[in-house]
Amino acid sequence: MLPPYGVGVVSGISTKCVANATCSYYQVEFPNGTSKAYVPVESAANLRPALNEQDVPEILNRLTQGRYALPRQWSARHRKVTDILATGNPFEIATLAAELRRWNVERGLPDLDRQAFRKALKLIGQEISELATDGVETIRDIIQEELQNDAN
């Protein structure tokens, strides 16, 4: 996982000459097959393992029951939401998605909040895309339903 880009696979290590210095990079490929990222080996802390089957119950719980105290003021809320999405932490993103879903039901979402909600759902969808365990289908159903509701 390469926050905030989503789930990718380290396909190898490449060496590149940058500013007269030879540097090693992890080559990260993303599922759509067209995107690649090069992460300096020294910055490997930016990479994290993808979710596993044991994480699914907690993701489902946060996606359905999670609560976030988001600021009511738009600019402060936008900063907070952007920061959460940028971390790439799937547990925090699932909690954010639950809160934005709640706001959408209660009062509707302004456009930028709606975009953040869609992004959060898509990131969670990417995280669980390769998993096959109890709870994954429920998460997929929630994501699909919310994205369809958003399109209407």
PyMOL commands that place a pseudoatom at each C-alpha (Angstrom):
pseudoatom trace, name=CA, resn=MET, resi=1, chain=A, elem=C, hetatm=0, pos=[0.000, 0.000, 0.000]
pseudoatom trace, name=CA, resn=LEU, resi=2, chain=A, elem=C, hetatm=0, pos=[1.346, 3.397, -0.973]
pseudoatom trace, name=CA, resn=PRO, resi=3, chain=A, elem=C, hetatm=0, pos=[-0.657, 6.182, 0.656]
pseudoatom trace, name=CA, resn=PRO, resi=4, chain=A, elem=C, hetatm=0, pos=[-2.471, 8.067, -0.766]
pseudoatom trace, name=CA, resn=TYR, resi=5, chain=A, elem=C, hetatm=0, pos=[-2.329, 6.198, -4.089]
pseudoatom trace, name=CA, resn=GLY, resi=6, chain=A, elem=C, hetatm=0, pos=[-3.815, 2.922, -2.972]
pseudoatom trace, name=CA, resn=VAL, resi=7, chain=A, elem=C, hetatm=0, pos=[-2.914, -0.721, -3.191]
pseudoatom trace, name=CA, resn=GLY, resi=8, chain=A, elem=C, hetatm=0, pos=[0.004, -1.621, -5.362]
pseudoatom trace, name=CA, resn=VAL, resi=9, chain=A, elem=C, hetatm=0, pos=[2.501, -4.421, -5.712]
pseudoatom trace, name=CA, resn=VAL, resi=10, chain=A, elem=C, hetatm=0, pos=[6.235, -3.991, -5.352]
pseudoatom trace, name=CA, resn=SER, resi=11, chain=A, elem=C, hetatm=0, pos=[7.343, -5.571, -8.611]
pseudoatom trace, name=CA, resn=GLY, resi=12, chain=A, elem=C, hetatm=0, pos=[11.058, -5.042, -8.220]
pseudoatom trace, name=CA, resn=ILE, resi=13, chain=A, elem=C, hetatm=0, pos=[13.887, -2.717, -7.381]
pseudoatom trace, name=CA, resn=SER, resi=14, chain=A, elem=C, hetatm=0, pos=[15.352, -0.449, -10.013]
pseudoatom trace, name=CA, resn=THR, resi=15, chain=A, elem=C, hetatm=0, pos=[18.402, 1.741, -9.975]
pseudoatom trace, name=CA, resn=LYS, resi=16, chain=A, elem=C, hetatm=0, pos=[18.360, 5.239, -11.420]
pseudoatom trace, name=CA, resn=CYS, resi=17, chain=A, elem=C, hetatm=0, pos=[20.947, 7.958, -11.703]
pseudoatom trace, name=CA, resn=VAL, resi=18, chain=A, elem=C, hetatm=0, pos=[19.592, 11.172, -10.187]
pseudoatom trace, name=CA, resn=ALA, resi=19, chain=A, elem=C, hetatm=0, pos=[21.752, 14.284, -9.861]
pseudoatom trace, name=CA, resn=ASN, resi=20, chain=A, elem=C, hetatm=0, pos=[24.930, 12.270, -10.467]
pseudoatom trace, name=CA, resn=ALA, resi=21, chain=A, elem=C, hetatm=0, pos=[24.050, 9.828, -7.689]
pseudoatom trace, name=CA, resn=THR, resi=22, chain=A, elem=C, hetatm=0, pos=[22.837, 6.273, -8.147]
pseudoatom trace, name=CA, resn=CYS, resi=23, chain=A, elem=C, hetatm=0, pos=[19.695, 5.577, -6.141]
pseudoatom trace, name=CA, resn=SER, resi=24, chain=A, elem=C, hetatm=0, pos=[17.641, 2.423, -5.634]
pseudoatom trace, name=CA, resn=TYR, resi=25, chain=A, elem=C, hetatm=0, pos=[13.857, 2.524, -5.905]
pseudoatom trace, name=CA, resn=TYR, resi=26, chain=A, elem=C, hetatm=0, pos=[11.049, 0.088, -5.249]
pseudoatom trace, name=CA, resn=GLN, resi=27, chain=A, elem=C, hetatm=0, pos=[8.953, -0.133, -8.387]
pseudoatom trace, name=CA, resn=VAL, resi=28, chain=A, elem=C, hetatm=0, pos=[5.286, -0.181, -7.334]
pseudoatom trace, name=CA, resn=GLU, resi=29, chain=A, elem=C, hetatm=0, pos=[2.671, -1.189, -9.898]
pseudoatom trace, name=CA, resn=PHE, resi=30, chain=A, elem=C, hetatm=0, pos=[-1.033, -0.509, -9.409]
pseudoatom trace, name=CA, resn=PRO, resi=31, chain=A, elem=C, hetatm=0, pos=[-3.957, -2.791, -10.335]
pseudoatom trace, name=CA, resn=ASN, resi=32, chain=A, elem=C, hetatm=0, pos=[-5.126, -0.792, -13.357]
pseudoatom trace, name=CA, resn=GLY, resi=33, chain=A, elem=C, hetatm=0, pos=[-1.837, -1.709, -15.012]
pseudoatom trace, name=CA, resn=THR, resi=34, chain=A, elem=C, hetatm=0, pos=[-1.047, 1.761, -16.332]
pseudoatom trace, name=CA, resn=SER, resi=35, chain=A, elem=C, hetatm=0, pos=[0.380, 3.452, -13.261]
pseudoatom trace, name=CA, resn=LYS, resi=36, chain=A, elem=C, hetatm=0, pos=[3.739, 2.957, -11.602]
pseudoatom trace, name=CA, resn=ALA, resi=37, chain=A, elem=C, hetatm=0, pos=[5.462, 4.674, -8.725]
pseudoatom trace, name=CA, resn=TYR, resi=38, chain=A, elem=C, hetatm=0, pos=[9.082, 4.628, -7.723]
pseudoatom trace, name=CA, resn=VAL, resi=39, chain=A, elem=C, hetatm=0, pos=[9.685, 4.835, -3.985]
pseudoatom trace, name=CA, resn=PRO, resi=40, chain=A, elem=C, hetatm=0, pos=[13.237, 5.396, -2.753]
pseudoatom trace, name=CA, resn=VAL, resi=41, chain=A, elem=C, hetatm=0, pos=[14.435, 2.365, -0.829]
pseudoatom trace, name=CA, resn=GLU, resi=42, chain=A, elem=C, hetatm=0, pos=[15.444, 4.763, 1.968]
pseudoatom trace, name=CA, resn=SER, resi=43, chain=A, elem=C, hetatm=0, pos=[11.790, 5.848, 2.195]
pseudoatom trace, name=CA, resn=ALA, resi=44, chain=A, elem=C, hetatm=0, pos=[10.371, 2.362, 2.572]
pseudoatom trace, name=CA, resn=ALA, resi=45, chain=A, elem=C, hetatm=0, pos=[8.505, 3.552, 5.667]
pseudoatom trace, name=CA, resn=ASN, resi=46, chain=A, elem=C, hetatm=0, pos=[6.036, 5.137, 3.205]
pseudoatom trace, name=CA, resn=LEU, resi=47, chain=A, elem=C, hetatm=0, pos=[5.009, 1.617, 2.162]
pseudoatom trace, name=CA, resn=ARG, resi=48, chain=A, elem=C, hetatm=0, pos=[2.814, -0.537, 4.346]
pseudoatom trace, name=CA, resn=PRO, resi=49, chain=A, elem=C, hetatm=0, pos=[1.382, -4.022, 3.996]
pseudoatom trace, name=CA, resn=ALA, resi=50, chain=A, elem=C, hetatm=0, pos=[-2.092, -4.328, 2.517]
pseudoatom trace, name=CA, resn=LEU, resi=51, chain=A, elem=C, hetatm=0, pos=[-4.984, -5.451, 4.682]
pseudoatom trace, name=CA, resn=ASN, resi=52, chain=A, elem=C, hetatm=0, pos=[-5.332, -9.122, 5.488]
pseudoatom trace, name=CA, resn=GLU, resi=53, chain=A, elem=C, hetatm=0, pos=[-8.314, -11.326, 6.334]
pseudoatom trace, name=CA, resn=GLN, resi=54, chain=A, elem=C, hetatm=0, pos=[-7.961, -10.641, 10.072]
pseudoatom trace, name=CA, resn=ASP, resi=55, chain=A, elem=C, hetatm=0, pos=[-8.478, -6.902, 9.456]
pseudoatom trace, name=CA, resn=VAL, resi=56, chain=A, elem=C, hetatm=0, pos=[-11.836, -7.274, 7.683]
pseudoatom trace, name=CA, resn=PRO, resi=57, chain=A, elem=C, hetatm=0, pos=[-14.090, -7.410, 10.794]
pseudoatom trace, name=CA, resn=GLU, resi=58, chain=A, elem=C, hetatm=0, pos=[-12.584, -4.156, 12.120]
pseudoatom trace, name=CA, resn=ILE, resi=59, chain=A, elem=C, hetatm=0, pos=[-12.909, -2.435, 8.729]
pseudoatom trace, name=CA, resn=LEU, resi=60, chain=A, elem=C, hetatm=0, pos=[-16.552, -3.549, 8.510]
pseudoatom trace, name=CA, resn=ASN, resi=61, chain=A, elem=C, hetatm=0, pos=[-17.199, -2.350, 12.064]
pseudoatom trace, name=CA, resn=ARG, resi=62, chain=A, elem=C, hetatm=0, pos=[-15.660, 1.051, 11.378]
pseudoatom trace, name=CA, resn=LEU, resi=63, chain=A, elem=C, hetatm=0, pos=[-17.438, 1.374, 8.031]
pseudoatom trace, name=CA, resn=THR, resi=64, chain=A, elem=C, hetatm=0, pos=[-20.820, 0.752, 9.640]
pseudoatom trace, name=CA, resn=GLN, resi=65, chain=A, elem=C, hetatm=0, pos=[-20.393, 2.084, 13.191]
pseudoatom trace, name=CA, resn=GLY, resi=66, chain=A, elem=C, hetatm=0, pos=[-17.425, 4.439, 13.056]
pseudoatom trace, name=CA, resn=ARG, resi=67, chain=A, elem=C, hetatm=0, pos=[-17.713, 7.992, 14.346]
pseudoatom trace, name=CA, resn=TYR, resi=68, chain=A, elem=C, hetatm=0, pos=[-15.464, 10.954, 13.709]
pseudoatom trace, name=CA, resn=ALA, resi=69, chain=A, elem=C, hetatm=0, pos=[-15.821, 14.374, 15.317]
pseudoatom trace, name=CA, resn=LEU, resi=70, chain=A, elem=C, hetatm=0, pos=[-15.441, 16.391, 12.141]
pseudoatom trace, name=CA, resn=PRO, resi=71, chain=A, elem=C, hetatm=0, pos=[-15.387, 20.177, 12.371]
pseudoatom trace, name=CA, resn=ARG, resi=72, chain=A, elem=C, hetatm=0, pos=[-18.591, 21.917, 11.291]
pseudoatom trace, name=CA, resn=GLN, resi=73, chain=A, elem=C, hetatm=0, pos=[-16.693, 24.740, 9.619]
pseudoatom trace, name=CA, resn=TRP, resi=74, chain=A, elem=C, hetatm=0, pos=[-16.038, 23.788, 6.011]
pseudoatom trace, name=CA, resn=SER, resi=75, chain=A, elem=C, hetatm=0, pos=[-12.376, 24.817, 5.729]
pseudoatom trace, name=CA, resn=ALA, resi=76, chain=A, elem=C, hetatm=0, pos=[-11.343, 23.066, 8.948]
pseudoatom trace, name=CA, resn=ARG, resi=77, chain=A, elem=C, hetatm=0, pos=[-13.357, 19.972, 7.973]
pseudoatom trace, name=CA, resn=HIS, resi=78, chain=A, elem=C, hetatm=0, pos=[-11.812, 19.927, 4.500]
pseudoatom trace, name=CA, resn=ARG, resi=79, chain=A, elem=C, hetatm=0, pos=[-8.298, 20.049, 6.001]
pseudoatom trace, name=CA, resn=LYS, resi=80, chain=A, elem=C, hetatm=0, pos=[-9.112, 17.233, 8.433]
pseudoatom trace, name=CA, resn=VAL, resi=81, chain=A, elem=C, hetatm=0, pos=[-10.702, 15.053, 5.748]
pseudoatom trace, name=CA, resn=THR, resi=82, chain=A, elem=C, hetatm=0, pos=[-7.791, 15.650, 3.358]
pseudoatom trace, name=CA, resn=ASP, resi=83, chain=A, elem=C, hetatm=0, pos=[-5.311, 14.729, 6.095]
pseudoatom trace, name=CA, resn=ILE, resi=84, chain=A, elem=C, hetatm=0, pos=[-7.174, 11.499, 6.900]
pseudoatom trace, name=CA, resn=LEU, resi=85, chain=A, elem=C, hetatm=0, pos=[-7.306, 10.454, 3.249]
pseudoatom trace, name=CA, resn=ALA, resi=86, chain=A, elem=C, hetatm=0, pos=[-3.612, 11.280, 2.764]
pseudoatom trace, name=CA, resn=THR, resi=87, chain=A, elem=C, hetatm=0, pos=[-2.543, 8.966, 5.591]
pseudoatom trace, name=CA, resn=GLY, resi=88, chain=A, elem=C, hetatm=0, pos=[-3.809, 5.955, 3.686]
pseudoatom trace, name=CA, resn=ASN, resi=89, chain=A, elem=C, hetatm=0, pos=[-4.766, 4.316, 7.002]
pseudoatom trace, name=CA, resn=PRO, resi=90, chain=A, elem=C, hetatm=0, pos=[-7.687, 2.040, 6.009]
pseudoatom trace, name=CA, resn=PHE, resi=91, chain=A, elem=C, hetatm=0, pos=[-9.133, 1.991, 9.518]
pseudoatom trace, name=CA, resn=GLU, resi=92, chain=A, elem=C, hetatm=0, pos=[-9.251, 5.788, 9.715]
pseudoatom trace, name=CA, resn=ILE, resi=93, chain=A, elem=C, hetatm=0, pos=[-10.586, 6.014, 6.155]
pseudoatom trace, name=CA, resn=ALA, resi=94, chain=A, elem=C, hetatm=0, pos=[-13.362, 3.516, 6.950]
pseudoatom trace, name=CA, resn=THR, resi=95, chain=A, elem=C, hetatm=0, pos=[-14.272, 5.566, 10.038]
pseudoatom trace, name=CA, resn=LEU, resi=96, chain=A, elem=C, hetatm=0, pos=[-14.299, 8.736, 7.938]
pseudoatom trace, name=CA, resn=ALA, resi=97, chain=A, elem=C, hetatm=0, pos=[-16.509, 7.047, 5.332]
pseudoatom trace, name=CA, resn=ALA, resi=98, chain=A, elem=C, hetatm=0, pos=[-18.983, 6.047, 8.053]
pseudoatom trace, name=CA, resn=GLU, resi=99, chain=A, elem=C, hetatm=0, pos=[-19.160, 9.619, 9.361]
pseudoatom trace, name=CA, resn=LEU, resi=100, chain=A, elem=C, hetatm=0, pos=[-19.572, 11.131, 5.890]
pseudoatom trace, name=CA, resn=ARG, resi=101, chain=A, elem=C, hetatm=0, pos=[-22.247, 8.543, 5.142]
pseudoatom trace, name=CA, resn=ARG, resi=102, chain=A, elem=C, hetatm=0, pos=[-24.052, 9.601, 8.320]
pseudoatom trace, name=CA, resn=TRP, resi=103, chain=A, elem=C, hetatm=0, pos=[-23.785, 13.286, 7.343]
pseudoatom trace, name=CA, resn=ASN, resi=104, chain=A, elem=C, hetatm=0, pos=[-25.105, 12.480, 3.879]
pseudoatom trace, name=CA, resn=VAL, resi=105, chain=A, elem=C, hetatm=0, pos=[-28.191, 10.786, 5.308]
pseudoatom trace, name=CA, resn=GLU, resi=106, chain=A, elem=C, hetatm=0, pos=[-28.821, 13.542, 7.866]
pseudoatom trace, name=CA, resn=ARG, resi=107, chain=A, elem=C, hetatm=0, pos=[-28.314, 16.641, 5.731]
pseudoatom trace, name=CA, resn=GLY, resi=108, chain=A, elem=C, hetatm=0, pos=[-26.666, 15.804, 2.429]
pseudoatom trace, name=CA, resn=LEU, resi=109, chain=A, elem=C, hetatm=0, pos=[-23.043, 16.450, 1.588]
pseudoatom trace, name=CA, resn=PRO, resi=110, chain=A, elem=C, hetatm=0, pos=[-21.552, 19.508, -0.087]
pseudoatom trace, name=CA, resn=ASP, resi=111, chain=A, elem=C, hetatm=0, pos=[-19.658, 18.714, -3.278]
pseudoatom trace, name=CA, resn=LEU, resi=112, chain=A, elem=C, hetatm=0, pos=[-16.126, 18.496, -1.824]
pseudoatom trace, name=CA, resn=ASP, resi=113, chain=A, elem=C, hetatm=0, pos=[-17.319, 16.327, 1.060]
pseudoatom trace, name=CA, resn=ARG, resi=114, chain=A, elem=C, hetatm=0, pos=[-19.113, 14.114, -1.475]
pseudoatom trace, name=CA, resn=GLN, resi=115, chain=A, elem=C, hetatm=0, pos=[-15.877, 13.788, -3.471]
pseudoatom trace, name=CA, resn=ALA, resi=116, chain=A, elem=C, hetatm=0, pos=[-14.005, 12.852, -0.290]
pseudoatom trace, name=CA, resn=PHE, resi=117, chain=A, elem=C, hetatm=0, pos=[-16.699, 10.286, 0.535]
pseudoatom trace, name=CA, resn=ARG, resi=118, chain=A, elem=C, hetatm=0, pos=[-16.334, 8.703, -2.922]
pseudoatom trace, name=CA, resn=LYS, resi=119, chain=A, elem=C, hetatm=0, pos=[-12.547, 8.659, -2.575]
pseudoatom trace, name=CA, resn=ALA, resi=120, chain=A, elem=C, hetatm=0, pos=[-12.767, 7.031, 0.867]
pseudoatom trace, name=CA, resn=LEU, resi=121, chain=A, elem=C, hetatm=0, pos=[-15.095, 4.325, -0.467]
pseudoatom trace, name=CA, resn=LYS, resi=122, chain=A, elem=C, hetatm=0, pos=[-12.837, 3.670, -3.449]
pseudoatom trace, name=CA, resn=LEU, resi=123, chain=A, elem=C, hetatm=0, pos=[-9.743, 3.416, -1.238]
pseudoatom trace, name=CA, resn=ILE, resi=124, chain=A, elem=C, hetatm=0, pos=[-11.492, 0.905, 1.026]
pseudoatom trace, name=CA, resn=GLY, resi=125, chain=A, elem=C, hetatm=0, pos=[-12.638, -1.002, -2.058]
pseudoatom trace, name=CA, resn=GLN, resi=126, chain=A, elem=C, hetatm=0, pos=[-9.046, -1.188, -3.298]
pseudoatom trace, name=CA, resn=GLU, resi=127, chain=A, elem=C, hetatm=0, pos=[-7.859, -2.377, 0.086]
pseudoatom trace, name=CA, resn=ILE, resi=128, chain=A, elem=C, hetatm=0, pos=[-10.259, -5.324, 0.152]
pseudoatom trace, name=CA, resn=SER, resi=129, chain=A, elem=C, hetatm=0, pos=[-10.170, -6.113, -3.566]
pseudoatom trace, name=CA, resn=GLU, resi=130, chain=A, elem=C, hetatm=0, pos=[-7.892, -9.134, -3.247]
pseudoatom trace, name=CA, resn=LEU, resi=131, chain=A, elem=C, hetatm=0, pos=[-9.376, -10.540, -0.051]
pseudoatom trace, name=CA, resn=ALA, resi=132, chain=A, elem=C, hetatm=0, pos=[-11.848, -13.416, 0.097]
pseudoatom trace, name=CA, resn=THR, resi=133, chain=A, elem=C, hetatm=0, pos=[-13.125, -13.859, 3.617]
pseudoatom trace, name=CA, resn=ASP, resi=134, chain=A, elem=C, hetatm=0, pos=[-16.248, -13.326, 5.714]
pseudoatom trace, name=CA, resn=GLY, resi=135, chain=A, elem=C, hetatm=0, pos=[-17.320, -9.708, 5.725]
pseudoatom trace, name=CA, resn=VAL, resi=136, chain=A, elem=C, hetatm=0, pos=[-15.680, -8.706, 2.446]
pseudoatom trace, name=CA, resn=GLU, resi=137, chain=A, elem=C, hetatm=0, pos=[-18.911, -9.119, 0.452]
pseudoatom trace, name=CA, resn=THR, resi=138, chain=A, elem=C, hetatm=0, pos=[-20.770, -6.990, 2.999]
pseudoatom trace, name=CA, resn=ILE, resi=139, chain=A, elem=C, hetatm=0, pos=[-18.160, -4.246, 2.623]
pseudoatom trace, name=CA, resn=ARG, resi=140, chain=A, elem=C, hetatm=0, pos=[-18.372, -4.489, -1.170]
pseudoatom trace, name=CA, resn=ASP, resi=141, chain=A, elem=C, hetatm=0, pos=[-22.172, -4.278, -0.990]
pseudoatom trace, name=CA, resn=ILE, resi=142, chain=A, elem=C, hetatm=0, pos=[-22.025, -1.154, 1.201]
pseudoatom trace, name=CA, resn=ILE, resi=143, chain=A, elem=C, hetatm=0, pos=[-19.536, 0.510, -1.127]
pseudoatom trace, name=CA, resn=GLN, resi=144, chain=A, elem=C, hetatm=0, pos=[-21.523, -0.403, -4.238]
pseudoatom trace, name=CA, resn=GLU, resi=145, chain=A, elem=C, hetatm=0, pos=[-24.801, 0.822, -2.705]
pseudoatom trace, name=CA, resn=GLU, resi=146, chain=A, elem=C, hetatm=0, pos=[-23.284, 4.140, -1.625]
pseudoatom trace, name=CA, resn=LEU, resi=147, chain=A, elem=C, hetatm=0, pos=[-21.640, 4.754, -4.993]
pseudoatom trace, name=CA, resn=GLN, resi=148, chain=A, elem=C, hetatm=0, pos=[-24.925, 3.965, -6.766]
pseudoatom trace, name=CA, resn=ASN, resi=149, chain=A, elem=C, hetatm=0, pos=[-26.858, 6.271, -4.419]
pseudoatom trace, name=CA, resn=ASP, resi=150, chain=A, elem=C, hetatm=0, pos=[-24.289, 8.978, -5.115]
pseudoatom trace, name=CA, resn=ALA, resi=151, chain=A, elem=C, hetatm=0, pos=[-24.741, 8.580, -8.872]
pseudoatom trace, name=CA, resn=ASN, resi=152, chain=A, elem=C, hetatm=0, pos=[-28.511, 9.119, -8.587]
for i in range(1, 152): cmd.bond("trace and resi %d" % i, "trace and resi %d" % (i + 1))
show_as sticks, trace
zoom trace
